[in-house]
Amino acid sequence: MYYLDYSATTPLSPLCLDVYQKTAQLAFANSNSLHTFGLEARAILEQARAKFASLLRLTEEELYFTGSGSESNFLAIVSLAFAYRNKGQHLVSTETEHPSVLEALHYLEKHGYEITYVPVTEEGNVTVEALRACLRPDTVLASIAVASSEIGTVQDIAHLSNVLRSRGILFHSDCVQALGKIEIDFSLLDAASFSAHKLYAPKGTGAVYLSKRLHWRGFYEQARHESGFRPGTVDTPAVAAFASAVEHALSIRKTKMAELAELRDTIIRQLTATGHFQLVGSKKERLPFHIGMLVVGWSGQQFMLECDRAGFAIATGSACQAGQTSPPLSLLALGLTNEQADRYVRVTLGEPTTENEVGMFIEQCTKIVCR
């Protein structure tokens, strides 16, 4: 089997496994414990936090570790919305966001907040004009991902940030798919969410950036970990591995992402040339490892299973929506019909992906649709 579903998750790298094992042996204690073992674990945790923050040009007090990217999205959005409730109860976002963002917004709706979803272009872009049209005097927060996990479109964060900053509106962004893959200027954001297992680090670990200029109100009132941001013992070995994963990803980003972009373009060019595949999302503003396509004459589920039989693991969208019978909102937001959205498949490349592997994948896809 060849794995081409790196947006869903990544295999644990030898580097991260080594860091995790060594840290687990050295810092097994609870970092909140006050005995010597606990203090040693706390010191290692804070070293990892400092390393992580420095790599992203943040400060240590702006970084909070969580249990996942989904939890990071929920806690970041809800904690800020609650903290600034007196200023306003209107939020803006898009329907192309990850399900965890949409779930956080639905939760806030039940608590009296109003949500406006900014319409996107047929390629998934948020325009400055569309964003401005959705803002109100009581808008306190916008949550727009740097890049969509399902359609791969990358947003112009600088222009969106300028609009929001000029109105005093907080800007949160889901950076789970983008961290370590494309350049992100965090000075343009007030909050951001991350996930370890998209970067070959352990699952069950995430992080949140909250600007030190802001105040937040914790979702868990009795939380005692991460400065009260969340409960639960911090997985210090996983955090250490996560920090090392970010360091590695940033060190190879330019060369590796350029290589993957070439492979991505090869897949898009050769498969669309057959007339059986149609690209979904932006052609230019796109994650370098991401391909989203409609398969003519096939349901995405059928095509995915045929690829699996041929030895290639691909997806039909976000793994967090697996098992859903209705099409993802992100595809419908582009103007696709239910029937079109049903034909969607997602192919995502990773560090281990080779040119030979891509060539075999293209050959198998062509055989499947042309037989």
ChimeraX attribute file (.defattr): number of C-alpha atoms within 10 A of each C-alpha:
attribute: neighborCount
match mode: 1-to-1
recipient: residues
	/A:1	10
	/A:2	16
	/A:3	19
	/A:4	24
	/A:5	22
	/A:6	24
	/A:7	26
	/A:8	18
	/A:9	18
	/A:10	21
	/A:11	16
	/A:12	19
	/A:13	15
	/A:14	11
	/A:15	14
	/A:16	24
	/A:17	17
	/A:18	13
	/A:19	21
	/A:20	24
	/A:21	14
	/A:22	14
	/A:23	20
	/A:24	17
	/A:25	10
	/A:26	14
	/A:27	23
	/A:28	15
	/A:29	20
	/A:30	19
	/A:31	23
	/A:32	15
	/A:33	13
	/A:34	11
	/A:35	11
	/A:36	10
	/A:37	16
	/A:38	17
	/A:39	17
	/A:40	19
	/A:41	23
	/A:42	21
	/A:43	15
	/A:44	20
	/A:45	22
	/A:46	17
	/A:47	15
	/A:48	22
	/A:49	25
	/A:50	17
	/A:51	20
	/A:52	24
	/A:53	18
	/A:54	14
	/A:55	15
	/A:56	17
	/A:57	12
	/A:58	19
	/A:59	18
	/A:60	18
	/A:61	15
	/A:62	16
	/A:63	22
	/A:64	21
	/A:65	25
	/A:66	29
	/A:67	20
	/A:68	20
	/A:69	27
	/A:70	24
	/A:71	24
	/A:72	28
	/A:73	33
	/A:74	19
	/A:75	24
	/A:76	29
	/A:77	27
	/A:78	20
	/A:79	19
	/A:80	23
	/A:81	25
	/A:82	18
	/A:83	14
	/A:84	17
	/A:85	14
	/A:86	10
	/A:87	12
	/A:88	17
	/A:89	20
	/A:90	22
	/A:91	26
	/A:92	22
	/A:93	24
	/A:94	25
	/A:95	22
	/A:96	30
	/A:97	22
	/A:98	25
	/A:99	18
	/A:100	17
	/A:101	28
	/A:102	19
	/A:103	14
	/A:104	18
	/A:105	24
	/A:106	14
	/A:107	14
	/A:108	20
	/A:109	15
	/A:110	9
	/A:111	11
	/A:112	11
	/A:113	17
	/A:114	17
	/A:115	20
	/A:116	18
	/A:117	17
	/A:118	23
	/A:119	20
	/A:120	19
	/A:121	15
	/A:122	15
	/A:123	22
	/A:124	27
	/A:125	22
	/A:126	23
	/A:127	16
	/A:128	15
	/A:129	11
	/A:130	15
	/A:131	21
	/A:132	14
	/A:133	10
	/A:134	16
	/A:135	21
	/A:136	15
	/A:137	11
	/A:138	15
	/A:139	22
	/A:140	24
	/A:141	25
	/A:142	28
	/A:143	24
	/A:144	26
	/A:145	27
	/A:146	25
	/A:147	29
	/A:148	27
	/A:149	27
	/A:150	29
	/A:151	29
	/A:152	28
	/A:153	28
	/A:154	24
	/A:155	20
	/A:156	15
	/A:157	20
	/A:158	13
	/A:159	13
	/A:160	21
	/A:161	21
	/A:162	13
	/A:163	16
	/A:164	22
	/A:165	14
	/A:166	8
	/A:167	15
	/A:168	13
	/A:169	21
	/A:170	21
	/A:171	23
	/A:172	26
	/A:173	26
	/A:174	29
	/A:175	25
	/A:176	30
	/A:177	26
	/A:178	21
	/A:179	23
	/A:180	23
	/A:181	21
	/A:182	19
	/A:183	11
	/A:184	16
	/A:185	11
	/A:186	16
	/A:187	12
	/A:188	17
	/A:189	21
	/A:190	22
	/A:191	26
	/A:192	26
	/A:193	31
	/A:194	27
	/A:195	30
	/A:196	28
	/A:197	25
	/A:198	26
	/A:199	31
	/A:200	24
	/A:201	30
	/A:202	26
	/A:203	20
	/A:204	16
	/A:205	25
	/A:206	26
	/A:207	27
	/A:208	25
	/A:209	26
	/A:210	24
	/A:211	19
	/A:212	15
	/A:213	7
	/A:214	13
	/A:215	12
	/A:216	19
	/A:217	17
	/A:218	19
	/A:219	19
	/A:220	13
	/A:221	11
	/A:222	11
	/A:223	14
	/A:224	14
	/A:225	17
	/A:226	17
	/A:227	11
	/A:228	15
	/A:229	22
	/A:230	23
	/A:231	17
	/A:232	12
	/A:233	15
	/A:234	20
	/A:235	22
	/A:236	27
	/A:237	25
	/A:238	27
	/A:239	30
	/A:240	25
	/A:241	29
	/A:242	30
	/A:243	24
	/A:244	22
	/A:245	26
	/A:246	21
	/A:247	18
	/A:248	15
	/A:249	19
	/A:250	18
	/A:251	12
	/A:252	14
	/A:253	17
	/A:254	14
	/A:255	10
	/A:256	17
	/A:257	21
	/A:258	14
	/A:259	17
	/A:260	23
	/A:261	19
	/A:262	14
	/A:263	22
	/A:264	20
	/A:265	16
	/A:266	16
	/A:267	18
	/A:268	20
	/A:269	13
	/A:270	15
	/A:271	20
	/A:272	16
	/A:273	11
	/A:274	12
	/A:275	11
	/A:276	17
	/A:277	24
	/A:278	18
	/A:279	19
	/A:280	24
	/A:281	25
	/A:282	20
	/A:283	14
	/A:284	10
	/A:285	16
	/A:286	20
	/A:287	26
	/A:288	26
	/A:289	26
	/A:290	29
	/A:291	26
	/A:292	24
	/A:293	23
	/A:294	22
	/A:295	25
	/A:296	15
	/A:297	12
	/A:298	16
	/A:299	18
	/A:300	23
	/A:301	15
	/A:302	15
	/A:303	22
	/A:304	21
	/A:305	15
	/A:306	17
	/A:307	20
	/A:308	16
	/A:309	11
	/A:310	15
	/A:311	15
	/A:312	22
	/A:313	19
	/A:314	23
	/A:315	27
	/A:316	27
	/A:317	24
	/A:318	18
	/A:319	14
	/A:320	12
	/A:321	14
	/A:322	10
	/A:323	7
	/A:324	8
	/A:325	8
	/A:326	10
	/A:327	20
	/A:328	22
	/A:329	18
	/A:330	23
	/A:331	25
	/A:332	16
	/A:333	20
	/A:334	21
	/A:335	15
	/A:336	16
	/A:337	12
	/A:338	14
	/A:339	10
	/A:340	19
	/A:341	25
	/A:342	22
	/A:343	22
	/A:344	30
	/A:345	26
	/A:346	24
	/A:347	24
	/A:348	24
	/A:349	24
	/A:350	23
	/A:351	16
	/A:352	10
	/A:353	18
	/A:354	13
	/A:355	13
	/A:356	8
	/A:357	16
	/A:358	18
	/A:359	14
	/A:360	14
	/A:361	19
	/A:362	16
	/A:363	13
	/A:364	17
	/A:365	19
	/A:366	16
	/A:367	10
	/A:368	13
	/A:369	17
	/A:370	9
	/A:371	5
